[in-house]
């Protein structure tokens, strides 16, 4: 893994999108996760700050921009600082669209 990257399954677990790391790996392996619009096939795929992760969970589909990689699976407020929710109406603007 390159410096400034973290395994996708580990990041999903740190950000509390899955209760366990093995469930996070299964989400990725079963095709429920996209990274920058492309379906991810392996949980070991590296995620970087600025990437967009889309998770199609049973209850909702969430798109988030990675703001931090994290160092541990901390409490929920700490986990929420790892991403910005792009799926909420009126959420933060996508900086990549500002030049359009």
C-alpha positions in Angstrom: 0.0 0.0 0.0 1.3 3.4 -0.9 1.8 6.2 1.6 -1.3 8.2 2.0 -3.6 5.2 1.2 -5.6 2.9 3.3 -7.3 -0.4 2.4 -10.9 0.2 1.5 -12.3 -2.4 3.9 -10.3 -0.9 6.7 -11.5 2.6 5.9 -15.2 1.4 5.7 -14.7 -0.1 9.1 -13.0 3.0 10.6 -15.8 5.2 9.2 -18.4 2.9 10.7 -20.1 1.8 7.4 -19.7 -1.8 8.7 -19.7 -3.3 12.2 -16.7 -5.5 11.5 -13.8 -5.4 9.1 -14.8 -8.8 7.7 -18.3 -7.4 7.0 -16.7 -4.4 5.3 -14.6 -6.8 3.1 -17.7 -8.7 2.2 -19.5 -5.5 1.2 -16.7 -4.8 -1.2 -16.4 -8.4 -2.4 -20.1 -8.6 -3.1 -20.0 -5.5 -5.3 -21.9 -3.0 -3.1 -19.0 -0.5 -3.1 -17.8 1.9 -5.8 -14.7 4.0 -5.6 -14.7 7.1 -7.8 -17.6 5.7 -9.8 -16.0 2.3 -10.5 -17.1 -1.0 -8.9 -14.4 -2.3 -6.6 -13.7 -6.0 -6.7 -11.1 -6.4 -3.9 -11.1 -5.1 -0.3 -7.4 -4.4 -0.5 -8.0 -1.5 -3.0 -6.3 1.7 -1.7 -8.5 4.7 -0.8 -7.0 8.2 -0.6 -8.2 11.6 0.7 -10.5 13.1 -1.9 -11.8 9.9 -3.3 -15.6 9.4 -3.6 -16.9 6.2 -2.0 -20.4 5.0 -2.8 -21.9 2.3 -0.6 -25.2 0.6 -1.6 -26.4 -0.8 1.7 -29.7 -2.5 2.3 -31.3 0.6 3.9 -29.8 3.4 1.7 -27.2 4.3 -0.9 -24.6 6.7 0.4 -22.0 8.7 -1.5 -19.2 10.3 0.6 -16.0 12.1 -0.1 -13.0 10.8 1.9 -11.7 13.6 4.2 -9.4 11.5 6.3 -8.0 8.0 6.5 -8.1 7.6 10.3 -5.9 5.6 12.5 -8.4 3.6 14.5 -12.1 2.7 14.7 -13.1 5.4 17.2 -16.5 6.7 18.4 -19.1 7.8 15.9 -18.3 11.6 16.1 -14.6 10.7 15.2 -15.8 8.5 12.4 -18.0 11.2 10.9 -14.9 13.4 10.5 -13.5 10.9 8.0 -16.0 11.8 5.3 -18.4 14.4 3.9 -21.8 13.1 2.9 -22.5 13.9 -0.7 -25.9 12.1 -0.9 -27.8 14.6 1.3 -29.6 17.4 -0.6 -27.9 20.7 -0.1 -24.7 18.9 0.9 -21.3 20.4 0.1 -20.6 21.2 -3.5 -18.4 18.9 -5.5 -15.1 20.9 -6.1 -14.5 19.0 -9.3 -17.6 20.6 -10.8 -16.5 24.2 -10.1 -14.4 24.4 -13.3 -17.3 23.3 -15.5 
